[in-house]
Amino acid sequence: MRFLSHDPSAEDTRKLEERLACLEEKLELMQQQLKQLVIENKKLRRDMKFFELMLLEEYHLLIQLLGRDQGDLSIHSIRDSPASRQSPNSE
């Protein structure tokens, strides 16, 4: 039966160092991926806000073209949405 000693052999040390280097490399790649995803998320939020505003403007234009009073219709304003509580230029 082989007993483990408290002093790791040179081979064990080398393997541990290789494993550590591999894990550090993976960590670096994941951190870069995370940064990229955060940037993409911010861009998608800005795009979504733009299209939301555009859609609301089109609804209001359609109502005007139909000759109806906007006060009688239930179209939500961008000011009513939680996303609008941030200023458009906050990012």
N, CA, C and O atoms as a MOPAC input file, in Angstrom:
PM7 MOZYME 1SCF
protein

 N      0.83600 1    -1.16200 1     0.00000 1
 C      0.00000 1     0.00000 1     0.00000 1
 C      0.89000 1     1.23800 1     0.00000 1
 O      1.88400 1     1.31900 1     0.72300 1
 N      0.50000 1     2.20100 1    -0.83600 1
 C      1.30500 1     3.41700 1    -0.97700 1
 C      0.73500 1     4.50900 1    -0.07600 1
 O     -0.45500 1     4.82100 1    -0.12100 1
 N      1.60800 1     5.07600 1     0.73400 1
 C      1.19100 1     6.14800 1     1.62800 1
 C      1.55900 1     7.49000 1     1.00400 1
 O      2.61600 1     7.64100 1     0.39100 1
 N      0.66000 1     8.46100 1     1.17500 1
 C      0.94200 1     9.79800 1     0.65900 1
 C      1.83600 1    10.53300 1     1.63900 1
 O      1.59200 1    10.53500 1     2.84600 1
 N      2.84800 1    11.14000 1     1.11500 1
 C      3.73600 1    11.91700 1     1.97800 1
 C      3.25200 1    13.36400 1     2.01200 1
 O      2.46900 1    13.78500 1     1.16100 1
 N      3.71100 1    14.10200 1     2.97500 1
 C      3.33200 1    15.50600 1     3.09800 1
 C      4.06800 1    16.36900 1     2.08900 1
 O      3.61200 1    17.46900 1     1.77600 1
 N      5.17700 1    15.90500 1     1.58000 1
 C      5.94600 1    16.65400 1     0.59000 1
 C      5.56500 1    16.16400 1    -0.80300 1
 O      5.83800 1    15.01700 1    -1.15700 1
 N      4.93400 1    17.03400 1    -1.59600 1
 C      4.56800 1    16.59500 1    -2.94200 1
 C      5.82300 1    16.40000 1    -3.79100 1
 O      6.79900 1    17.14100 1    -3.67000 1
 N      5.77100 1    15.43800 1    -4.60700 1
 C      6.91700 1    15.17300 1    -5.47500 1
 C      6.98700 1    16.24800 1    -6.55600 1
 O      6.05600 1    17.03500 1    -6.72900 1
 N      8.08200 1    16.26800 1    -7.26300 1
 C      8.27600 1    17.25000 1    -8.32800 1
 C      7.21300 1    17.07600 1    -9.41000 1
 O      6.73600 1    18.05800 1    -9.97900 1
 N      6.84700 1    15.84300 1    -9.69100 1
 C      5.82300 1    15.56100 1   -10.71000 1
 C      4.46500 1    16.10600 1   -10.26700 1
 O      3.74300 1    16.71000 1   -11.06000 1
 N      4.12600 1    15.89000 1    -9.00600 1
 C      2.85200 1    16.40600 1    -8.48800 1
 C      2.83200 1    17.93400 1    -8.52800 1
 O      1.82300 1    18.54500 1    -8.88200 1
 N      3.94600 1    18.53200 1    -8.16600 1
 C      4.04000 1    19.99100 1    -8.18400 1
 C      3.86800 1    20.51600 1    -9.60100 1
 O      3.15800 1    21.49800 1    -9.81900 1
 N      4.50900 1    19.87200 1   -10.55900 1
 C      4.40600 1    20.28700 1   -11.96300 1
 C      2.96400 1    20.18600 1   -12.45000 1
 O      2.46700 1    21.08800 1   -13.12400 1
 N      2.29500 1    19.08700 1   -12.10800 1
 C      0.90200 1    18.90100 1   -12.52200 1
 C     -0.00600 1    19.96200 1   -11.90300 1
 O     -0.90300 1    20.49000 1   -12.56100 1
 N      0.24300 1    20.26600 1   -10.62700 1
 C     -0.55700 1    21.29200 1    -9.96000 1
 C     -0.33300 1    22.66700 1   -10.59200 1
 O     -1.27900 1    23.43800 1   -10.75900 1
 N      0.91200 1    22.97000 1   -10.93900 1
 C      1.21600 1    24.24900 1   -11.58100 1
 C      0.55900 1    24.34000 1   -12.95700 1
 O      0.05300 1    25.39500 1   -13.33800 1
 N      0.56800 1    23.23400 1   -13.70100 1
 C     -0.09000 1    23.21100 1   -15.01100 1
 C     -1.59700 1    23.42000 1   -14.86300 1
 O     -2.21400 1    24.16600 1   -15.62200 1
 N     -2.16000 1    22.76000 1   -13.89200 1
 C     -3.60900 1    22.88400 1   -13.64700 1
 C     -3.96300 1    24.31700 1   -13.24600 1
 O     -4.96100 1    24.87000 1   -13.70800 1
 N     -3.14200 1    24.90700 1   -12.38800 1
 C     -3.35800 1    26.28500 1   -11.96100 1
 C     -3.26400 1    27.24000 1   -13.15500 1
 O     -4.09200 1    28.14100 1   -13.29200 1
 N     -2.27400 1    27.05000 1   -14.00700 1
 C     -2.12200 1    27.89800 1   -15.19200 1
 C     -3.33600 1    27.76800 1   -16.11100 1
 O     -3.81900 1    28.75600 1   -16.66300 1
 N     -3.81700 1    26.54400 1   -16.26600 1
 C     -4.99800 1    26.29900 1   -17.09900 1
 C     -6.22200 1    27.01200 1   -16.52100 1
 O     -6.98300 1    27.64100 1   -17.25500 1
 N     -6.40400 1    26.91100 1   -15.21600 1
 C     -7.54400 1    27.56200 1   -14.56300 1
 C     -7.44400 1    29.08600 1   -14.64500 1
 O     -8.45100 1    29.76700 1   -14.83900 1
 N     -6.23400 1    29.61700 1   -14.49800 1
 C     -6.05200 1    31.06500 1   -14.61100 1
 C     -6.37300 1    31.54700 1   -16.02200 1
 O     -6.95800 1    32.61500 1   -16.19800 1
 N     -5.99100 1    30.76400 1   -17.02000 1
 C     -6.29400 1    31.11000 1   -18.41200 1
 C     -7.81000 1    31.09600 1   -18.65600 1
 O     -8.35100 1    31.99300 1   -19.30300 1
 N     -8.48100 1    30.07500 1   -18.13200 1
 C     -9.93900 1    30.00000 1   -18.27700 1
 C    -10.61700 1    31.17400 1   -17.57900 1
 O    -11.57800 1    31.74200 1   -18.09900 1
 N    -10.11600 1    31.53300 1   -16.41100 1
 C    -10.67000 1    32.66300 1   -15.67000 1
 C    -10.53000 1    33.95100 1   -16.47600 1
 O    -11.47200 1    34.74000 1   -16.55900 1
 N     -9.37100 1    34.16200 1   -17.06300 1
 C     -9.13300 1    35.35700 1   -17.88200 1
 C    -10.09600 1    35.40300 1   -19.07000 1
 O    -10.66000 1    36.45400 1   -19.37500 1
 N    -10.28000 1    34.27100 1   -19.73400 1
 C    -11.20700 1    34.22000 1   -20.87200 1
 C    -12.64000 1    34.50800 1   -20.43400 1
 O    -13.37300 1    35.21300 1   -21.12800 1
 N    -13.03500 1    33.97300 1   -19.30100 1
 C    -14.39800 1    34.20400 1   -18.80400 1
 C    -14.60000 1    35.65800 1   -18.40000 1
 O    -15.68300 1    36.20800 1   -18.59700 1
 N    -13.57600 1    36.28300 1   -17.84200 1
 C    -13.68100 1    37.69700 1   -17.48800 1
 C    -13.83100 1    38.55900 1   -18.74100 1
 O    -14.60500 1    39.51600 1   -18.75000 1
 N    -13.09700 1    38.22200 1   -19.78800 1
 C    -13.23000 1    38.94600 1   -21.05500 1
 C    -14.62400 1    38.75000 1   -21.64400 1
 O    -15.23100 1    39.69500 1   -22.14900 1
 N    -15.12300 1    37.52100 1   -21.57600 1
 C    -16.47200 1    37.23300 1   -22.06600 1
 C    -17.50900 1    38.03100 1   -21.29600 1
 O    -18.43600 1    38.58500 1   -21.88900 1
 N    -17.36200 1    38.09300 1   -19.99500 1
 C    -18.30200 1    38.83500 1   -19.15600 1
 C    -18.31100 1    40.31200 1   -19.53300 1
 O    -19.37900 1    40.91100 1   -19.65600 1
 N    -17.13700 1    40.90300 1   -19.71600 1
 C    -17.06100 1    42.31000 1   -20.12100 1
 C    -17.78000 1    42.52700 1   -21.44900 1
 O    -18.51400 1    43.50200 1   -21.61000 1
 N    -17.56900 1    41.61800 1   -22.39600 1
 C    -18.20500 1    41.73100 1   -23.70700 1
 C    -19.72000 1    41.61400 1   -23.57800 1
 O    -20.45000 1    42.35300 1   -24.23800 1
 N    -20.20200 1    40.70600 1   -22.74700 1
 C    -21.64500 1    40.53100 1   -22.56200 1
 C    -22.28100 1    41.74500 1   -21.89000 1
 O    -23.41400 1    42.10600 1   -22.21000 1
 N    -21.57200 1    42.36700 1   -20.97300 1
 C    -22.09100 1    43.57600 1   -20.32300 1
 C    -22.23700 1    44.69700 1   -21.35200 1
 O    -23.24100 1    45.40900 1   -21.36000 1
 N    -21.24600 1    44.85000 1   -22.21000 1
 C    -21.30600 1    45.86800 1   -23.26600 1
 C    -22.47400 1    45.58500 1   -24.20200 1
 O    -23.22900 1    46.49300 1   -24.55000 1
 N    -22.62400 1    44.33600 1   -24.60800 1
 C    -23.71600 1    43.95000 1   -25.50300 1
 C    -25.07200 1    44.17900 1   -24.83600 1
 O    -26.01400 1    44.63500 1   -25.48300 1
 N    -25.17100 1    43.86600 1   -23.55700 1
 C    -26.41900 1    44.06300 1   -22.82100 1
 C    -26.80900 1    45.54200 1   -22.80700 1
 O    -27.97300 1    45.87500 1   -23.02800 1
 N    -25.85600 1    46.42200 1   -22.55200 1
 C    -26.13500 1    47.86100 1   -22.54100 1
 C    -26.61000 1    48.33500 1   -23.90900 1
 O    -27.53900 1    49.13600 1   -24.00900 1
 N    -25.96700 1    47.83500 1   -24.96200 1
 C    -26.36700 1    48.22600 1   -26.32000 1
 C    -27.78600 1    47.74300 1   -26.61500 1
 O    -28.58100 1    48.48700 1   -27.19000 1
 N    -28.10900 1    46.52400 1   -26.23500 1
 C    -29.45200 1    46.00100 1   -26.47100 1
 C    -30.50200 1    46.79900 1   -25.70300 1
 O    -31.60000 1    47.02600 1   -26.21200 1
 N    -30.18100 1    47.22100 1   -24.49900 1
 C    -31.12100 1    48.04500 1   -23.72000 1
 C    -31.36900 1    49.38800 1   -24.40300 1
 O    -32.50600 1    49.85500 1   -24.47200 1
 N    -30.29500 1    50.01000 1   -24.91000 1
 C    -30.46500 1    51.28300 1   -25.62500 1
 C    -31.31000 1    51.08700 1   -26.87400 1
 O    -32.20400 1    51.88400 1   -27.15900 1
 N    -31.02300 1    50.02300 1   -27.61700 1
 C    -31.79200 1    49.73300 1   -28.83400 1
 C    -33.25600 1    49.48400 1   -28.50900 1
 O    -34.14100 1    49.97200 1   -29.21100 1
 N    -33.51300 1    48.73300 1   -27.45600 1
 C    -34.88700 1    48.43000 1   -27.06700 1
 C    -35.62300 1    49.72100 1   -26.70000 1
 O    -36.78000 1    49.89700 1   -27.08000 1
 N    -34.97900 1    50.60600 1   -25.98100 1
 C    -35.59100 1    51.88500 1   -25.59700 1
 C    -35.91400 1    52.70400 1   -26.84400 1
 O    -36.98800 1    53.29900 1   -26.93100 1
 N    -34.99900 1    52.73900 1   -27.80400 1
 C    -35.22300 1    53.47000 1   -29.04800 1
 C    -36.45100 1    52.93300 1   -29.77800 1
 O    -37.31400 1    53.70500 1   -30.19500 1
 N    -36.53100 1    51.61500 1   -29.93200 1
 C    -37.65600 1    51.03000 1   -30.65800 1
 C    -38.96900 1    51.18300 1   -29.88800 1
 O    -40.03300 1    51.31000 1   -30.49300 1
 N    -38.89400 1    51.17100 1   -28.57600 1
 C    -40.09400 1    51.40100 1   -27.77300 1
 C    -40.62400 1    52.81000 1   -28.01800 1
 O    -41.82600 1    53.00300 1   -28.20300 1
 N    -39.72400 1    53.79400 1   -28.01700 1
 C    -40.12700 1    55.17400 1   -28.29200 1
 C    -40.68700 1    55.32000 1   -29.70300 1
 O    -41.69000 1    56.00100 1   -29.91600 1
 N    -40.03300 1    54.67700 1   -30.65800 1
 C    -40.49700 1    54.75000 1   -32.04200 1
 C    -41.89600 1    54.14200 1   -32.17400 1
 O    -42.75000 1    54.70500 1   -32.86000 1
 N    -42.13200 1    53.02800 1   -31.53900 1
 C    -43.43500 1    52.37100 1   -31.60300 1
 C    -44.51500 1    53.25500 1   -30.98500 1
 O    -45.61100 1    53.36600 1   -31.53400 1
 N    -44.21900 1    53.87800 1   -29.86100 1
 C    -45.18700 1    54.78100 1   -29.23600 1
 C    -45.50600 1    55.95900 1   -30.14900 1
 O    -46.66500 1    56.35600 1   -30.27200 1
 N    -44.48600 1    56.51700 1   -30.78700 1
 C    -44.72500 1    57.61600 1   -31.72600 1
 C    -45.61100 1    57.16400 1   -32.87900 1
 O    -46.49600 1    57.90600 1   -33.30500 1
 N    -45.38700 1    55.96200 1   -33.38800 1
 C    -46.21400 1    55.44700 1   -34.48100 1
 C    -47.65500 1    55.23300 1   -34.03200 1
 O    -48.58400 1    55.51900 1   -34.78800 1
 N    -47.85400 1    54.73800 1   -32.82300 1
 C    -49.21500 1    54.58200 1   -32.29700 1
 C    -49.91900 1    55.93400 1   -32.19400 1
 O    -51.08000 1    56.06900 1   -32.58000 1
 N    -49.21300 1    56.92400 1   -31.67400 1
 C    -49.81600 1    58.25200 1   -31.54600 1
 C    -50.14300 1    58.83500 1   -32.92400 1
 O    -51.19400 1    59.44900 1   -33.10600 1
 N    -49.25700 1    58.64800 1   -33.87800 1
 C    -49.51600 1    59.11500 1   -35.24000 1
 C    -50.73000 1    58.40600 1   -35.82900 1
 O    -51.56600 1    59.04400 1   -36.46800 1
 N    -50.83500 1    57.12000 1   -35.62700 1
 C    -51.97600 1    56.35400 1   -36.12800 1
 C    -53.27900 1    56.86700 1   -35.52400 1
 O    -54.28400 1    57.00500 1   -36.22100 1
 N    -53.25300 1    57.14300 1   -34.24800 1
 C    -54.45600 1    57.66700 1   -33.58500 1
 C    -54.83800 1    59.02000 1   -34.18200 1
 O    -56.01400 1    59.29600 1   -34.41500 1
 N    -53.82800 1    59.86100 1   -34.42600 1
 C    -54.11500 1    61.16300 1   -35.02700 1
 C    -54.70200 1    60.99400 1   -36.42300 1
 O    -55.63600 1    61.70200 1   -36.80000 1
 N    -54.15800 1    60.06000 1   -37.18400 1
 C    -54.66700 1    59.82600 1   -38.53600 1
 C    -56.08700 1    59.28000 1   -38.51400 1
 O    -56.87000 1    59.54000 1   -39.42700 1
 N    -56.41700 1    58.53300 1   -37.48700 1
 C    -57.77700 1    58.00500 1   -37.36100 1
 C    -58.74500 1    59.07000 1   -36.84800 1
 O    -59.95900 1    58.86200 1   -36.85600 1
 N    -58.21700 1    60.19800 1   -36.40600 1
 C    -59.05200 1    61.29400 1   -35.95700 1
 C    -59.68500 1    61.07400 1   -34.60100 1
 O    -60.76500 1    61.60300 1   -34.33700 1
 N    -59.05600 1    60.32200 1   -33.75000 1
 C    -59.60800 1    60.07100 1   -32.42300 1
 C    -58.88000 1    60.90500 1   -31.39100 1
 O    -57.74200 1    61.33100 1   -31.59000 1
 N    -59.55000 1    61.12000 1   -30.31000 1
 C    -58.94800 1    61.82200 1   -29.18100 1
 C    -58.05200 1    60.84200 1   -28.42700 1
 O    -58.50200 1    59.76400 1   -28.03700 1
 N    -56.80400 1    61.20400 1   -28.22400 1
 C    -55.86000 1    60.29600 1   -27.56300 1
 C    -56.22000 1    60.05500 1   -26.10200 1
 O    -55.82900 1    59.03300 1   -25.53900 1
 N    -56.93900 1    60.95300 1   -25.49000 1
 C    -57.29300 1    60.79700 1   -24.08600 1
 C    -58.23400 1    59.63800 1   -23.83700 1
 O    -58.26500 1    59.10300 1   -22.72900 1
 N    -59.00500 1    59.23300 1   -24.84300 1
 C    -59.96400 1    58.14800 1   -24.67900 1
 C    -59.34100 1    56.76900 1   -24.88600 1
 O    -59.96200 1    55.75400 1   -24.57100 1
 N    -58.13400 1    56.72900 1   -25.40500 1
 C    -57.50800 1    55.44400 1   -25.72000 1
 C    -56.48000 1    55.07500 1   -24.65600 1
 O    -55.95300 1    55.93500 1   -23.95000 1
 N    -56.21500 1    53.79400 1   -24.56000 1
 C    -55.28800 1    53.29800 1   -23.54600 1
 C    -53.95400 1    52.93500 1   -24.18300 1
 O    -53.66800 1    51.76300 1   -24.42800 1
 N    -53.15500 1    53.93800 1   -24.44400 1
 C    -51.79200 1    53.71800 1   -24.92900 1
 C    -50.86400 1    54.20800 1   -23.82900 1
 O    -50.94700 1    55.35500 1   -23.39000 1
 N    -50.00300 1    53.34100 1   -23.40200 1
 C    -49.09300 1    53.68400 1   -22.31500 1
 C    -48.01000 1    54.61200 1   -22.82500 1
 O    -47.49800 1    54.45400 1   -23.93300 1
 N    -47.68400 1    55.55100 1   -22.01900 1
 C    -46.60500 1    56.46400 1   -22.34000 1
 C    -45.30100 1    55.84500 1   -21.87800 1
 O    -45.27700 1    55.03900 1   -20.94700 1
 N    -44.23500 1    56.22200 1   -22.52600 1
 C    -42.92100 1    55.72000 1   -22.12300 1
 C    -42.62000 1    56.18200 1   -20.69800 1
 O    -41.84000 1    55.54200 1   -19.99300 1
 N    -43.23400 1    57.28800 1   -20.26800 1
 C    -43.01800 1    57.79200 1   -18.91700 1
 C    -43.60400 1    56.86300 1   -17.86400 1
 O    -43.22500 1    56.94300 1   -16.69500 1
 N    -44.52900 1    55.97800 1   -18.25900 1
 C    -45.16700 1    55.07300 1   -17.31000 1
 C    -44.37400 1    53.79400 1   -17.07700 1
 O    -44.64900 1    53.06600 1   -16.12200 1
 N    -43.40300 1    53.50800 1   -17.92600 1
 C    -42.69300 1    52.23700 1   -17.81700 1
 C    -41.51800 1    52.35300 1   -16.85300 1
 O    -40.93000 1    53.42700 1   -16.72900 1
 N    -41.16300 1    51.25200 1   -16.16100 1
 C    -40.02300 1    51.27100 1   -15.22800 1
 C    -38.71300 1    51.61200 1   -15.92100 1
 O    -37.84000 1    52.24000 1   -15.32300 1
 N    -38.56700 1    51.20200 1   -17.18300 1
 C    -37.31500 1    51.46000 1   -17.89200 1
 C    -37.12300 1    52.94400 1   -18.15400 1
 O    -35.99300 1    53.39700 1   -18.33800 1
 N    -38.21700 1    53.71400 1   -18.17500 1
 C    -38.11500 1    55.12800 1   -18.49200 1
 C    -37.67300 1    55.96300 1   -17.30400 1
 O    -37.42900 1    57.16000 1   -17.45700 1
 N    -37.56500 1    55.38400 1   -16.16000 1
 C    -37.15900 1    56.14200 1   -14.97600 1
 C    -35.70300 1    56.56400 1   -15.06000 1
 O    -35.26500 1    57.46200 1   -14.34000 1
 N    -34.95300 1    55.90900 1   -15.94500 1
 C    -33.58600 1    56.32500 1   -16.19500 1
 C    -33.62800 1    57.36000 1   -17.30400 1
 O    -34.48000 1    57.29400 1   -18.18900 1
 N    -32.71600 1    58.31100 1   -17.25800 1
 C    -32.68100 1    59.28300 1   -18.34000 1
 C    -32.13000 1    58.60400 1   -19.58300 1
 O    -31.32300 1    57.68000 1   -19.47300 1
 N    -32.55600 1    59.05000 1   -20.78000 1
 C    -32.10000 1    58.39900 1   -22.01600 1
 C    -30.59800 1    58.45400 1   -22.20500 1
 O    -30.02900 1    57.58800 1   -22.86900 1
 N    -29.94400 1    59.45900 1   -21.63400 1
 C    -28.49700 1    59.59500 1   -21.80500 1
 C    -27.72600 1    59.15400 1   -20.58000 1
 O    -26.58000 1    59.56000 1   -20.39200 1
 N    -28.33800 1    58.32300 1   -19.73900 1
 C    -27.68100 1    57.92200 1   -18.49100 1
 C    -26.53200 1    56.96200 1   -18.69600 1
 O    -25.75400 1    56.73800 1   -17.76800 1
 N    -26.39900 1    56.39500 1   -19.85900 1
 C    -25.32900 1    55.41200 1   -20.06600 1
 C    -24.16900 1    55.99700 1   -20.76800 1
 O    -23.18500 1    55.30200 1   -21.01900 1

